[in-house]
């Protein structure tokens, strides 16, 4: 039925929007959320055929020793106590001692026959799902710079985290949860910059749950509960604020920062019910809890983090980081190598293996990229009598699922494990490869800011195609 303006008087734009279902905020945000929903399908915005839809980064803060975990060195065992036969790096934190053999034995596992040290007996049984990259290298021997380089691609400037770049490129799969969550992150050595969005839109910012000084059982998003104001009142407040902000935008034009704040307010409102549900493990069976080591006080804390990570991945969170760190030991064993690495590995070994098996049994491992590692490795030479110094020149990280070849070792360090030597993989190459597996060309995933185009890999980075299926 057609009618003229006189027959059907138009109430006016402002009045219409105010009376629409949910008010101005709902109407204004629907377009933004619709765009985000369209971006949720990796195929919709991918430059390439995606092999993975989501990422989980199991971050071992402090620098686990590759020559004691996933990079066996027979010559290091043979020549322990002798001087290191090659030139040392120009910058070292401490005077290098003699070569120091690993106190742990390496054994071959699975059909692949890959060697893993006795520090990780549970993960070792999953070795046929792992792609062990033994030739990582970076540029910074300090924790702060190395953490920032690993997380953001830069150790000198504030840049967006790799998780933020992933969300910027692919959007979110769940409008009620952040696209990027970091569980119990460390507040040291770069702190919030390691999960920050920098100049990217605010929706790309990582959302921390607790921090490294808080046990995972008590970790939650700050201010997730509002005991003073009901949900209905909050909704009216947000609608009022959104309306005023939109009026302001009509006068000033596009303002990405303001748009981002509107989205952040709306997401925070929806998270009040979605986040507690995702963190509630009461529905998980005892079998699952045991799989993650939650029946053992040694593994309970990190097991809880890993189980929460799986629940977030199931609910469409695009990038999840799980951090193992504490204020006493971390993985930074300048001394007491045996005691410190034994403690750390015992806390994470069973939960990580349970996490991998759980993802695989649920069909999630196929399109979830799992990344494990620290900001650098450690020297094959001794610091003191029973420690190892920082080593960014050659170290190991491993991946699983998400389109990487399972059951292989890629690249190598020298005979003693100091320098990446064969098929070297720089941190920029790691980032380029991660984005490629998600269907994004790292050279095309750019953001214009301050007069130039930025990207995660800056002006470097090569995709390591040999590790892909």
Beta strands, then each sheet from edge to edge (+ up, - down):
strand 1: 54-60
strand 2: 106-109
strand 3: 114-117
strand 4: 130-137
strand 5: 180-183
strand 6: 207-209
strand 7: 319-324
strand 8: 368-373
strand 9: 377-378
strand 10: 390-391
strand 11: 395-400
strand 12: 408-410
strand 13: 412-413
strand 14: 420-422
strand 15: 425-426
strand 16: 447-449
strand 17: 452-454
sheet 1: 6+ 5+ 7+ 1+ 8+ 11- 4+ 12+
sheet 2: 6+ 5+ 7+ 1+ 8+ 11- 4+ 15+
sheet 3: 2+ 3-
sheet 4: 9+ 10-
sheet 5: 13+ 14-
sheet 6: 16+ 17-
end
